[in-house]
Amino acid sequence: MTYLFNSRILTHISFWLGYFLLFGFIWTRDGNYSSSYFLEFVLLPIRIGVVYASLYYLLPRYLLKKKFALFLVSYSGLLLFGSILQRFFIHFFYEQQTNFDLINILDPAAVLRAFILINSTALFLLALKILFLYLEERSINQPIHDEKIEVKSDKRFYRIHPSDILYLEGLGNYVTYYLRNGTKIIGYNSLKNANNELPDYFVRIHKSFIVNTNQVISYDKHNVEIAKEKFLPIGNSYEFEI
């Protein structure tokens, strides 16, 4: 993951500062900015606490381990706790009440409002975190398509860039690589293993042929034109599409 200024701490500080400024402005009523920003200042620690508890405790402990029921129960309980705590903070620090009016503090409509507001922040950041984890996992597991492959032929190793290959032809335990410059390289390998070494834009169209789809000139349901007037058959048990 890329962080602002190459610092995780500064990235988090920048996000919460932006969050504070944005929502303090959004919730301003009748131009009373000081009151709105004071309320955001009072409530921000609760939201930060709920968010980080969700991201760094509930997410890895339950959600990523597919313990969905435990996650939902724990997440709902955390939101409810944060909502009630927010009501206490509003009552004593924002409204500056000195009496312990539990009925007012735990007003169902007010608690529900707080629940929804905290949930919207926590849910957004949870979704963002899951997306980053998915992209990170995908980048780790995705094969690198631009690396050259090595083909052993006549006791020599040839390094070939996949984009330079027109097609491959398999015959027994040998595979012939036909390159764009007209060169042919014959290596000891099976067509199946050779296909596994190549990027996704290589497609097997026949028990004996694999084609580079980026080099296809034309095709129909019977054959593929891979070079000028060079047609390769499509096997009965294969289909071809780009």
Secondary structure, 3 states (H helix, E strand, C coil): CCCHHHCHHHHHHHHHHHHHHHHHHHCCCCCCHHHHHHHHHHHHHHHHHHHHHHHHHHHHHHHCCCCHHHHHHHHHHHHHHHHHHHHHHHHHHHCCCCCCCHHHHCCHHHHHHHHHHHHHHHHHHHHHHHHHHHHHHHHHHCCCCCCCEEEEECCEEEEECHHHEEEEEEECCEEEEEECCCCEEEEECCHHHHHHCCCCCEEEEECCEEEEHHHCCEECCCEEEEECCEEEECCCCCCCCC
